[in-house]
Amino acid sequence: MTEGHVTAGRWTGKPIVLVGLMGAGKSTVGRRLAQRLDLPFVDADNEIESAAGMSISDIFDRFGEPHFRDGERRVIARLIDGTPKVIATGGGAFLNDETRGLILDHALAVWLDAEPEVLADRVRRRNDRPLLRGRDPLETLSELAKVRNPFYAMAPIRVQSVTAPHESTVNSILRALGL
């Protein structure tokens, strides 16, 4: 499984929004993709933290996940302004019906799909993931994949994120975009 499809095999200049589970490489691949396309890169999680004046972990702890998702939806709506850019979203953003509809209608969604084992290996290096706190990463990511993958599968482009240099994933996205 590699690339998915793009209407007419060409990117039309819409914002490119990367979706997928934590650890799929949305931020790292997004930065590199934006550099290759000479576009701005925006990490929605960073924008949320900036708007809230606190970390995502603190938002989860103080206000809960529903409050965070509402703020996330508003930030992503602001970012999808019609100008070409690459946007990395949080792993749960695409599950929200309103956020997903906005992305599918006004941007080009790219699902960075990765096996839970690959994701667990990547996220073990960081301890700032609220949904993983005190839990086994592989078990948690496997559960999240079962729930979230049907939503991610609605993205018109699907690229496998594997244990390889990030440039390989960027190249797969560029091929899928017809570039």
MDTraj code that builds the backbone (N, CA, C; nanometers):
import mdtraj as md
import numpy as np

residues = "MET THR GLU GLY HIS VAL THR ALA GLY ARG TRP THR GLY LYS PRO ILE VAL LEU VAL GLY LEU MET GLY ALA GLY LYS SER THR VAL GLY ARG ARG LEU ALA GLN ARG LEU ASP LEU PRO PHE VAL ASP ALA ASP ASN GLU ILE GLU SER ALA ALA GLY MET SER ILE SER ASP ILE PHE ASP ARG PHE GLY GLU PRO HIS PHE ARG ASP GLY GLU ARG ARG VAL ILE ALA ARG LEU ILE ASP GLY THR PRO LYS VAL ILE ALA THR GLY GLY GLY ALA PHE LEU ASN ASP GLU THR ARG GLY LEU ILE LEU ASP HIS ALA LEU ALA VAL TRP LEU ASP ALA GLU PRO GLU VAL LEU ALA ASP ARG VAL ARG ARG ARG ASN ASP ARG PRO LEU LEU ARG GLY ARG ASP PRO LEU GLU THR LEU SER GLU LEU ALA LYS VAL ARG ASN PRO PHE TYR ALA MET ALA PRO ILE ARG VAL GLN SER VAL THR ALA PRO HIS GLU SER THR VAL ASN SER ILE LEU ARG ALA LEU GLY LEU".split()
xyz = np.array([
    [0.0843, -0.1168, 0.0000],
    [0.0000, 0.0000, 0.0000],
    [0.0893, 0.1237, 0.0000],
    [0.0734, 0.2062, -0.1000],
    [0.1523, 0.3297, -0.1051],
    [0.0586, 0.4482, -0.1203],
    [0.0667, 0.5174, -0.2291],
    [-0.0123, 0.6380, -0.2455],
    [-0.1579, 0.6057, -0.2750],
    [-0.2421, 0.7008, -0.2401],
    [-0.3829, 0.6971, -0.2777],
    [-0.3987, 0.7761, -0.4052],
    [-0.5109, 0.8446, -0.4185],
    [-0.5355, 0.9171, -0.5426],
    [-0.5641, 1.0644, -0.5165],
    [-0.5497, 1.1417, -0.6193],
    [-0.5838, 1.2836, -0.6180],
    [-0.6708, 1.3056, -0.7408],
    [-0.7720, 1.3890, -0.7297],
    [-0.8572, 1.4179, -0.8446],
    [-0.7701, 1.4607, -0.9618],
    [-0.7857, 1.3945, -1.0718],
    [-0.7118, 1.4232, -1.1949],
    [-0.5612, 1.4093, -1.1770],
    [-0.5145, 1.3499, -1.0660],
    [-0.3724, 1.3252, -1.0453],
    [-0.2878, 1.4495, -1.0267],
    [-0.3511, 1.5630, -0.9979],
    [-0.2778, 1.6887, -0.9851],
    [-0.3198, 1.7623, -0.8593],
    [-0.2252, 1.8234, -0.7955],
    [-0.2532, 1.9099, -0.6814],
    [-0.3004, 2.0443, -0.7349],
    [-0.4069, 2.0980, -0.6779],
    [-0.4688, 2.2201, -0.7295],
    [-0.4302, 2.3457, -0.6517],
    [-0.3426, 2.3322, -0.5515],
    [-0.3013, 2.4489, -0.4745],
    [-0.3754, 2.4648, -0.3434],
    [-0.4708, 2.3771, -0.3149],
    [-0.5400, 2.3823, -0.1860],
    [-0.4403, 2.3546, -0.0731],
    [-0.4709, 2.4007, 0.0483],
    [-0.3858, 2.3617, 0.1612],
    [-0.3782, 2.2086, 0.1703],
    [-0.2605, 2.1584, 0.2024],
    [-0.2390, 2.0144, 0.2200],
    [-0.2397, 1.9884, 0.3699],
    [-0.3316, 1.9024, 0.4142],
    [-0.3476, 1.8749, 0.5559],
    [-0.3085, 1.7295, 0.5837],
    [-0.2076, 1.7120, 0.6678],
    [-0.1612, 1.5775, 0.7033],
    [-0.2387, 1.5272, 0.8243],
    [-0.2947, 1.4056, 0.8103],
    [-0.3708, 1.3430, 0.9175],
    [-0.3107, 1.2059, 0.9461],
    [-0.3382, 1.1532, 1.0646],
    [-0.2895, 1.0210, 1.1021],
    [-0.2621, 1.0152, 1.2508],
    [-0.2288, 0.8971, 1.2959],
    [-0.2029, 0.8751, 1.4383],
    [-0.0757, 0.9455, 1.4840],
    [-0.0671, 0.9668, 1.6145],
    [0.0551, 1.0241, 1.6714],
    [0.1733, 0.9363, 1.6344],
    [0.2837, 1.0001, 1.5990],
    [0.4040, 0.9264, 1.5621],
    [0.4129, 0.8943, 1.4136],
    [0.3086, 0.9273, 1.3358],
    [0.3109, 0.8964, 1.1920],
    [0.4080, 0.9865, 1.1167],
    [0.4475, 1.0984, 1.1781],
    [0.5437, 1.1875, 1.1143],
    [0.4812, 1.3127, 1.0556],
    [0.3603, 1.3463, 1.0970],
    [0.2900, 1.4606, 1.0377],
    [0.3700, 1.5896, 1.0477],
    [0.4270, 1.6170, 1.1633],
    [0.5030, 1.7424, 1.1804],
    [0.6353, 1.7391, 1.1048],
    [0.7107, 1.6332, 1.1204],
    [0.8423, 1.6239, 1.0560],
    [0.8281, 1.6163, 0.9042],
    [0.7414, 1.5287, 0.8575],
    [0.7192, 1.5151, 0.7134],
    [0.6575, 1.6435, 0.6587],
    [0.5659, 1.7024, 0.7347],
    [0.5013, 1.8261, 0.6912],
    [0.6010, 1.9386, 0.6683],
    [0.6958, 1.9543, 0.7610],
    [0.7994, 2.0580, 0.7453],
    [0.8796, 2.0343, 0.6175],
    [0.9181, 1.9106, 0.5967],
    [1.0005, 1.8787, 0.4785],
    [0.9211, 1.8912, 0.3488],
    [0.7945, 1.8519, 0.3528],
    [0.7093, 1.8656, 0.2349],
    [0.6924, 2.0137, 0.2006],
    [0.6688, 2.0951, 0.3011],
    [0.6525, 2.2397, 0.2787],
    [0.7801, 2.2994, 0.2186],
    [0.8957, 2.2568, 0.2680],
    [1.0225, 2.3064, 0.2124],
    [1.0347, 2.2684, 0.0658],
    [1.0019, 2.1447, 0.0341],
    [1.0136, 2.0978, -0.1046],
    [0.9181, 2.1720, -0.1969],
    [0.8003, 2.2097, -0.1458],
    [0.7006, 2.2801, -0.2266],
    [0.7136, 2.4317, -0.2159],
    [0.8084, 2.4766, -0.1353],
    [0.8285, 2.6194, -0.1095],
    [0.6989, 2.6847, -0.0593],
    [0.6386, 2.6182, 0.0408],
    [0.5145, 2.6651, 0.1012],
    [0.5350, 2.6868, 0.2507],
    [0.4496, 2.7673, 0.3140],
    [0.4546, 2.7775, 0.4599],
    [0.4123, 2.6450, 0.5232],
    [0.4663, 2.6172, 0.6410],
    [0.4268, 2.5007, 0.7200],
    [0.3669, 2.5496, 0.8509],
    [0.2560, 2.4875, 0.8895],
    [0.1929, 2.5209, 1.0168],
    [0.1596, 2.3915, 1.0902],
    [0.1996, 2.3840, 1.2160],
    [0.1642, 2.2716, 1.3020],
    [0.0445, 2.3161, 1.3854],
    [-0.0712, 2.2542, 1.3634],
    [-0.1934, 2.2949, 1.4333],
    [-0.1769, 2.2854, 1.5846],
    [-0.1053, 2.1838, 1.6331],
    [-0.0849, 2.1715, 1.7779],
    [-0.0088, 2.2917, 1.8335],
    [0.0930, 2.3373, 1.7621],
    [0.1674, 2.4562, 1.8072],
    [0.0776, 2.5791, 1.8085],
    [-0.0085, 2.5907, 1.7078],
    [-0.1010, 2.7039, 1.7005],
    [-0.2013, 2.7003, 1.8165],
    [-0.2457, 2.5811, 1.8521],
    [-0.3387, 2.5654, 1.9647],
    [-0.2707, 2.6082, 2.0943],
    [-0.1472, 2.5607, 2.1144],
    [-0.0727, 2.5975, 2.2354],
    [-0.0510, 2.7481, 2.2428],
    [-0.0206, 2.8084, 2.1297],
    [0.0013, 2.9521, 2.1253],
    [-0.1277, 3.0284, 2.1583],
    [-0.2383, 2.9859, 2.0988],
    [-0.3673, 3.0516, 2.1227],
    [-0.4125, 3.0366, 2.2676],
    [-0.3860, 2.9191, 2.3266],
    [-0.4308, 2.8914, 2.4635],
    [-0.3326, 2.9428, 2.5684],
    [-0.2081, 2.9645, 2.5272],
    [-0.1064, 3.0057, 2.6237],
    [-0.0669, 2.8942, 2.7187],
    [-0.0868, 2.7699, 2.6765],
    [-0.0471, 2.6541, 2.7583],
    [-0.0271, 2.5329, 2.6682],
    [0.0388, 2.4309, 2.7225],
    [0.0663, 2.3102, 2.6440],
    [-0.0614, 2.2284, 2.6244],
    [-0.0583, 2.1420, 2.5253],
    [-0.1726, 2.0544, 2.5008],
    [-0.1968, 1.9652, 2.6218],
    [-0.0903, 1.9151, 2.6825],
    [-0.1060, 1.8336, 2.8038],
    [-0.1791, 1.9114, 2.9119],
    [-0.1429, 2.0392, 2.9307],
    [-0.2099, 2.1222, 3.0311],
    [-0.3560, 2.1464, 2.9958],
    [-0.3851, 2.1663, 2.8669],
    [-0.5244, 2.1853, 2.8245],
    [-0.6052, 2.0606, 2.8579],
    [-0.5502, 1.9425, 2.8245],
    [-0.6177, 1.8159, 2.8554],
    [-0.6412, 1.8047, 3.0054],
    [-0.5355, 1.8316, 3.0849],
    [-0.5451, 1.8167, 3.2306],
    [-0.6458, 1.9130, 3.2926],
    [-0.6435, 2.0370, 3.2501],
    [-0.7279, 2.1395, 3.3119],
    [-0.8710, 2.1416, 3.2609],
    [-0.8889, 2.1158, 3.1305],
    [-1.0214, 2.1350, 3.0707],
    [-1.0810, 2.0100, 3.0072],
    [-0.9984, 1.9061, 2.9839],
    [-1.0473, 1.7829, 2.9244],
    [-1.0360, 1.7806, 2.7728],
    [-1.0499, 1.6615, 2.7180],
    [-1.0362, 1.6432, 2.5737],
    [-1.1438, 1.7153, 2.4926],
    [-1.2719, 1.7163, 2.5342],
    [-1.3729, 1.7876, 2.4526],
    [-1.3397, 1.9367, 2.4345],
    [-1.2924, 2.0023, 2.5396],
    [-1.2541, 2.1437, 2.5303],
    [-1.1373, 2.1603, 2.4324],
    [-1.0395, 2.0692, 2.4439],
    [-0.9253, 2.0742, 2.3521],
    [-0.9720, 2.0585, 2.2072],
    [-1.0595, 1.9604, 2.1804],
    [-1.1053, 1.9348, 2.0428],
    [-1.1809, 2.0549, 1.9860],
    [-1.2563, 2.1250, 2.0708],
    [-1.3272, 2.2437, 2.0243],
    [-1.2279, 2.3518, 1.9819],
    [-1.1251, 2.3747, 2.0636],
    [-1.0215, 2.4722, 2.0282],
    [-0.9462, 2.4297, 1.9036],
    [-0.9194, 2.3009, 1.8932],
    [-0.8498, 2.2469, 1.7768],
    [-0.9309, 2.2730, 1.6497],
    [-1.0605, 2.2502, 1.6559],
    [-1.1485, 2.2730, 1.5408],
    [-1.1439, 2.4198, 1.4980],
    [-1.1498, 2.5111, 1.5938],
    [-1.1482, 2.6535, 1.5618],
    [-1.0142, 2.6951, 1.5000],
    [-0.9042, 2.6424, 1.5530],
    [-0.7715, 2.6758, 1.4990],
    [-0.7569, 2.6231, 1.3563],
    [-0.7969, 2.4999, 1.3328],
    [-0.7845, 2.4427, 1.1979],
    [-0.8720, 2.5199, 1.0993],
    [-0.9910, 2.5610, 1.1423],
    [-1.0781, 2.6415, 1.0550],
    [-1.0085, 2.7721, 1.0166],
    [-0.9365, 2.8313, 1.1100],
    [-0.8636, 2.9565, 1.0822],
    [-0.7469, 2.9306, 0.9864],
    [-0.6811, 2.8156, 1.0014],
    [-0.5640, 2.7854, 0.9185],
    [-0.6017, 2.7539, 0.7739],
    [-0.7180, 2.6932, 0.7545],
    [-0.7609, 2.6582, 0.6186],
    [-0.8290, 2.7815, 0.5602],
    [-0.7463, 2.8705, 0.5082],
    [-0.7944, 3.0000, 0.4592],
    [-0.7847, 3.0123, 0.3077],
    [-0.7631, 2.9006, 0.2399],
    [-0.7574, 2.9031, 0.0945],
    [-0.6188, 2.9245, 0.0369],
    [-0.5234, 2.9641, 0.1207],
    [-0.3882, 2.9850, 0.0687],
    [-0.3097, 2.8541, 0.0751],
    [-0.2264, 2.8294, -0.0255],
    [-0.1467, 2.7067, -0.0258],
    [-0.0518, 2.7027, 0.0934],
    [-0.0538, 2.5919, 0.1660],
    [0.0355, 2.5688, 0.2793],
    [0.0255, 2.4218, 0.3158],
    [0.1146, 2.3770, 0.4015],
    [0.1091, 2.2414, 0.4550],
    [0.0753, 2.2535, 0.6026],
    [-0.0263, 2.1786, 0.6458],
    [-0.0731, 2.1831, 0.7838],
    [-0.0641, 2.0433, 0.8438],
    [0.0042, 2.0325, 0.9578],
    [0.0057, 1.9073, 1.0345],
    [-0.1003, 1.9194, 1.1425],
    [-0.1858, 1.8182, 1.1539],
    [-0.2907, 1.8197, 1.2554],
    [-0.2580, 1.7217, 1.3672],
    [-0.3265, 1.7374, 1.4791],
    [-0.3166, 1.6392, 1.5858],
    [-0.3863, 1.5116, 1.5438],
    [-0.3512, 1.4016, 1.6064],
    [-0.4043, 1.2709, 1.5674],
    [-0.5553, 1.2578, 1.5738],
    [-0.6210, 1.3325, 1.6629],
    [-0.7652, 1.3202, 1.6776],
    [-0.8458, 1.4212, 1.5986],
    [-0.7799, 1.5164, 1.5351],
    [-0.8514, 1.6251, 1.4679],
    [-0.9484, 1.5748, 1.3609],
    [-0.9081, 1.4783, 1.2829],
    [-0.9864, 1.4316, 1.1684],
    [-1.1084, 1.3506, 1.2117],
    [-1.1179, 1.3161, 1.3406],
    [-1.2330, 1.2412, 1.3898],
    [-1.3535, 1.3313, 1.4121],
    [-1.3296, 1.4591, 1.4359],
    [-1.4374, 1.5547, 1.4574],
    [-1.5089, 1.5777, 1.3248],
    [-1.6405, 1.5537, 1.3230],
    [-1.7173, 1.5641, 1.1979],
    [-1.6999, 1.7004, 1.1314],
    [-1.7092, 1.8056, 1.2090],
    [-1.7004, 1.9412, 1.1533],
    [-1.5599, 1.9696, 1.0994],
    [-1.4581, 1.9305, 1.1751],
    [-1.3196, 1.9520, 1.1315],
    [-1.2901, 1.8709, 1.0061],
    [-1.3321, 1.7443, 1.0060],
    [-1.3087, 1.6576, 0.8900],
    [-1.3798, 1.7138, 0.7669],
    [-1.5040, 1.7581, 0.7822],
    [-1.5776, 1.8160, 0.6698],
    [-1.5077, 1.9381, 0.6139],
    [-1.4589, 2.0229, 0.7034],
    [-1.3868, 2.1430, 0.6615],
    [-1.2614, 2.1057, 0.5815],
    [-1.1861, 2.0095, 0.6331],
    [-1.0632, 1.9662, 0.5656],
    [-1.0963, 1.9054, 0.4290],
    [-1.1954, 1.8162, 0.4251],
    [-1.2281, 1.7496, 0.2983],
    [-1.2860, 1.8459, 0.1950],
    [-1.3574, 1.9489, 0.2403],
    [-1.4181, 2.0449, 0.1479],
    [-1.3223, 2.1538, 0.0995],
    [-1.2266, 2.1932, 0.1850],
    [-1.1466, 2.3120, 0.1549],
    [-0.9959, 2.2883, 0.1508],
    [-0.9549, 2.1627, 0.1635],
    [-0.8118, 2.1307, 0.1635],
    [-0.7940, 1.9935, 0.1003],
    [-0.6719, 1.9478, 0.0967],
    [-0.6417, 1.8142, 0.0479],
    [-0.5830, 1.7345, 0.1639],
    [-0.6575, 1.6348, 0.2096],
    [-0.6134, 1.5531, 0.3231],
    [-0.5219, 1.4411, 0.2753],
    [-0.4103, 1.4240, 0.3447],
    [-0.3151, 1.3161, 0.3183],
    [-0.3013, 1.2364, 0.4468],
    [-0.3380, 1.1072, 0.4414],
    [-0.3263, 1.0186, 0.5569],
    [-0.1882, 0.9563, 0.5578],
    [-0.1116, 0.9862, 0.6613],
    [0.0158, 0.9170, 0.6835],
    [-0.0164, 0.7942, 0.7675],
    [-0.0219, 0.6809, 0.7023],
    [-0.0610, 0.5551, 0.7655],
    [0.0641, 0.4797, 0.8085],
    [0.0633, 0.4300, 0.9311],
    [0.1776, 0.3530, 0.9818],
    [0.1269, 0.2424, 1.0722],
    [0.1998, 0.1350, 1.0755],
    [0.1657, 0.0232, 1.1636],
    [0.1853, 0.0650, 1.3094],
    [0.0997, 0.0152, 1.3996],
    [0.1131, 0.0502, 1.5417],
    [0.2529, 0.0222, 1.5991],
    [0.3196, -0.0809, 1.5519],
    [0.4544, -0.1120, 1.6018],
    [0.5523, -0.0005, 1.5667],
    [0.5416, 0.0525, 1.4454],
    [0.6277, 0.1628, 1.4010],
    [0.5982, 0.2867, 1.4846],
    [0.4693, 0.3150, 1.5036],
    [0.4283, 0.4323, 1.5812],
    [0.4756, 0.4214, 1.7262],
    [0.4580, 0.3037, 1.7866],
    [0.4970, 0.2842, 1.9268],
    [0.6467, 0.3062, 1.9438],
    [0.7245, 0.2582, 1.8489],
    [0.8691, 0.2782, 1.8560],
    [0.9030, 0.4269, 1.8504],
    [0.8338, 0.5007, 1.7649],
    [0.8608, 0.6440, 1.7509],
    [0.8183, 0.7237, 1.8743],
    [0.7006, 0.6948, 1.9295],
    [0.6495, 0.7774, 2.0400],
    [0.7166, 0.7456, 2.1728],
    [0.7810, 0.6321, 2.1828],
    [0.8519, 0.5992, 2.3080],
    [0.9631, 0.6994, 2.3370],
    [1.0080, 0.7707, 2.2351],
    [1.1169, 0.8681, 2.2516],
    [1.0696, 0.9976, 2.3171],
    [0.9370, 1.0174, 2.3248],
    [0.8825, 1.1416, 2.3821],
    [0.7791, 1.1055, 2.4882],
    [0.7669, 1.1893, 2.5904],
    [0.6685, 1.1591, 2.6951],
    [0.5634, 1.2700, 2.7083],
    [0.5358, 1.3396, 2.5987],
    [0.4419, 1.4514, 2.6048],
    [0.3085, 1.4193, 2.5373],
    [0.2738, 1.2936, 2.5300],
    [0.1500, 1.2529, 2.4627],
    [0.0435, 1.2226, 2.5681],
    [-0.0559, 1.3119, 2.5837],
    [-0.1556, 1.2926, 2.6893],
    [-0.2283, 1.1587, 2.6826],
    [-0.2574, 1.1099, 2.5622],
    [-0.3325, 0.9857, 2.5497],
    [-0.2487, 0.8622, 2.5827],
    [-0.1167, 0.8797, 2.5981],
    [-0.0295, 0.7661, 2.6284],
    [0.0175, 0.7631, 2.7737],
    [-0.0117, 0.8674, 2.8485],
    [0.0394, 0.8777, 2.9850],
    [0.0003, 0.7558, 3.0687],
    [0.1015, 0.6851, 3.1178],
    [0.0783, 0.5699, 3.2037],
    [0.0228, 0.4484, 3.1323],
    [0.0309, 0.4450, 3.0014],
    [-0.0240, 0.3327, 2.9250],
    [0.0825, 0.2734, 2.8343],
    [0.0617, 0.1502, 2.7928],
    [0.1524, 0.0838, 2.6997],
    [0.1303, 0.1424, 2.5601],
    [0.2350, 0.2016, 2.4991],
    [0.2168, 0.2665, 2.3683],
    [0.1632, 0.1733, 2.2590],
    [0.2160, 0.0523, 2.2489],
    [0.1720, -0.0373, 2.1416],
    [0.0243, -0.0733, 2.1575],
    [-0.0149, -0.1070, 2.2794],
    [-0.1546, -0.1435, 2.3052],
    [-0.2470, -0.0244, 2.2772],
    [-0.2096, 0.0919, 2.3257],
    [-0.2915, 0.2121, 2.3074],
    [-0.3021, 0.2495, 2.1602],
    [-0.1892, 0.2487, 2.0890],
    [-0.1907, 0.2852, 1.9470],
    [-0.2672, 0.1834, 1.8630],
    [-0.2614, 0.0565, 1.9003],
    [-0.3397, -0.0460, 1.8295],
    [-0.4887, -0.0199, 1.8479],
    [-0.5285, 0.0156, 1.9724],
    [-0.6694, 0.0485, 1.9989],
    [-0.7107, 0.1739, 1.9220],
    [-0.6262, 0.2766, 1.9248],
    [-0.6574, 0.4004, 1.8526],
    [-0.6691, 0.3747, 1.7023],
    [-0.5811, 0.2908, 1.6478],
    [-0.5849, 0.2606, 1.5042],
    [-0.7183, 0.1971, 1.4657],
    [-0.7686, 0.1046, 1.5480],
    [-0.8971, 0.0392, 1.5177],
    [-1.0098, 0.1408, 1.5089],
    [-1.0077, 0.2387, 1.5991],
    [-1.1131, 0.3399, 1.6032],
    [-1.0929, 0.4465, 1.4958],
    [-0.9710, 0.4923, 1.4803],
    [-0.9448, 0.6098, 1.3965],
    [-0.9192, 0.5806, 1.2490],
    [-0.8632, 0.4646, 1.2167],
    [-0.8274, 0.4378, 1.0768],
    [-0.9451, 0.4489, 0.9798],
    [-1.0684, 0.4063, 1.0171],
    [-1.1799, 0.4261, 0.9236],
    [-1.2050, 0.5744, 0.8917],
    [-1.1780, 0.6634, 0.9855],
    [-1.1921, 0.8071, 0.9598],
    [-1.0785, 0.8549, 0.8690],
    [-0.9541, 0.8173, 0.9047],
    [-0.8394, 0.8578, 0.8224],
    [-0.8551, 0.8084, 0.6785],
    [-0.9179, 0.6919, 0.6614],
    [-0.9350, 0.6339, 0.5274],
    [-1.0218, 0.7208, 0.4365],
    [-1.0907, 0.8207, 0.4928],
    [-1.1703, 0.9127, 0.4116],
    [-1.0824, 1.0146, 0.3388],
    [-0.9554, 1.0240, 0.3780],
    [-0.8626, 1.1155, 0.3104],
    [-0.8403, 1.0650, 0.1681],
    [-0.8394, 1.1547, 0.0699],
    [-0.8219, 1.1107, -0.0683],
    [-0.6830, 1.0563, -0.1005],
    [-0.5846, 1.0882, -0.0177],
    [-0.4495, 1.0353, -0.0396],
    [-0.4065, 0.9593, 0.0845],
    [-0.3504, 0.8417, 0.0623],
    [-0.2985, 0.7583, 0.1713],
    [-0.1546, 0.7215, 0.1370],
    [-0.0642, 0.7559, 0.2272],
    [0.0773, 0.7254, 0.2074],
    [0.1250, 0.6464, 0.3278],
    [0.1945, 0.5383, 0.3022],
    [0.2476, 0.4557, 0.4108],
    [0.3693, 0.5235, 0.4713],
    [0.3679, 0.5402, 0.6027],
    [0.4818, 0.5944, 0.6761],
    [0.5546, 0.4760, 0.7377],
    [0.6736, 0.4495, 0.6886],
    [0.7481, 0.3307, 0.7304],
    [0.8777, 0.3720, 0.7990],
    [0.9463, 0.2719, 0.8537],
    [1.0755, 0.2985, 0.9155],
    [1.1768, 0.3188, 0.8034],
    [1.1887, 0.4428, 0.7625],
    [1.2794, 0.4837, 0.6544],
    [1.3014, 0.6328, 0.6733],
    [1.3962, 0.6903, 0.6036],
    [1.4130, 0.8357, 0.6140],
    [1.2828, 0.9076, 0.5765],
    [1.2541, 1.0182, 0.6462],
    [1.1312, 1.0942, 0.6209],
    [1.1225, 1.1403, 0.4758],
    [1.2360, 1.1597, 0.4121],
    [1.2382, 1.2037, 0.2722],
    [1.1653, 1.1037, 0.1825],
    [1.1683, 0.9758, 0.2193],
    [1.0985, 0.8727, 0.1432],
    [0.9472, 0.8968, 0.1463],
    [0.8947, 0.9330, 0.2636],
    [0.7520, 0.9624, 0.2757],
    [0.7175, 1.0893, 0.1989],
    [0.8029, 1.1908, 0.2081],
    [0.7813, 1.3151, 0.1329],
    [0.7746, 1.2849, -0.0166],
    [0.8661, 1.2033, -0.0657],
    [0.8673, 1.1672, -0.2082],
    [0.7391, 1.0947, -0.2481],
    [0.6881, 1.0081, -0.1602],
    [0.5618, 0.9374, -0.1882],
    [0.4464, 1.0342, -0.1982],
    [0.4437, 1.1336, -0.1097],
    [0.3376, 1.2352, -0.1158],
    [0.3478, 1.3151, -0.2456],
    [0.4671, 1.3564, -0.2807],
    [0.4859, 1.4352, -0.4043],
    [0.4402, 1.3562, -0.5263],
    [0.4711, 1.2257, -0.5295],
    [0.4238, 1.1413, -0.6411],
    [0.2714, 1.1368, -0.6439],
    [0.2099, 1.1217, -0.5245],
    [0.0641, 1.1164, -0.5183],
    [0.0001, 1.2475, -0.5621],
    [0.0709, 1.3581, -0.5395],
    [0.0206, 1.4895, -0.5802],
    [0.0436, 1.5157, -0.7296],
    [0.1133, 1.4244, -0.7953],
    [0.1422, 1.4428, -0.9357],
    [0.2553, 1.5400, -0.9618],
    [0.3420, 1.5566, -0.8629],
    [0.4542, 1.6524, -0.8748],
    [0.5878, 1.5798, -0.8870],
])
top = md.Topology()
chain = top.add_chain()
for i, resn in enumerate(residues, 1):
    res = top.add_residue(resn, chain, resSeq=i)
    for name in ("N", "CA", "C"):
        top.add_atom(name, md.element.get_by_symbol(name[0]), res)
traj = md.Trajectory(xyz[None], top)
